């Protein structure tokens, strides 16, 4: 059974950094594209970043480009989202997502709050 578990969220001041983790079980992440989404209070979900399975190419939303970095550790079967220069508008619940055999899997989410 596919399971994704996010961690690493918390409260940080504007300009600070956090590193989110998405640990997978039941699949080998190196064979699947992984995406990070976020949902802020009162707003719909927003795609943040993704990493491909084939060549590890990455993509970012314009709102996080240059501040966030997605990466994958094959040894630990974990995908990371390094978030730097955080802004209050980055406050949201962050989720990782994978599609396996046309089924959509989500983690439970991790809260990121950027506030002074």
Beta strands, then each sheet from edge to edge (+ up, - down):
strand 1: 3-7
strand 2: 10-12
strand 3: 18-25
strand 4: 34-39
strand 5: 46-51
strand 6: 58-60
strand 7: 68-73
strand 8: 78-83
strand 9: 92-100
strand 10: 103-106
strand 11: 110-114
sheet 1: 1+ 3- 8+ 7-
sheet 2: 2+ 11+ 9- 4+ 5- 6+
sheet 3: 2+ 11+ 9- 10+
end
